[in-house]
């Protein structure tokens, strides 16, 4: 229960009895609000936060070009929770870059919007992250890609890796 996210402004979190401090945020363009409260056995607390926009960004969108979720070898957050968590923090453009796997967040965004769980617009792009194995020379995010167009990552030279990336993501 350290983190709870909402994609539609309403949220319920079950927490054990105790004292709590809550920080309610919605990205770097909005103000944050802090709460201190106590919950006893069977208690319910209602918190209402007003998070006004304090940094105007007309003509700009916020994006995250390096997102890992459950298909990645180093993440345990579901696609649904990833989409809601980034939208809750004001991200408007999301690129899935799971290690060694080409992931598309768009179907999850559509499903959550149809269910009313996500009310904001969220543009997505299909991508991957390659961490070279064998000849180790780095991590590389590649996008846009098409599903099923996984990149080679074992025993490649940099030239071979970039040639494969350009072939699978022309332009």
Helices and strands as residue ranges (DSSP letters): E 18-24, E 33-39, E 63-67, H 79-88, E 93-96, H 106-115, E 123-125, E 127-131, E 139-143, H 158-168
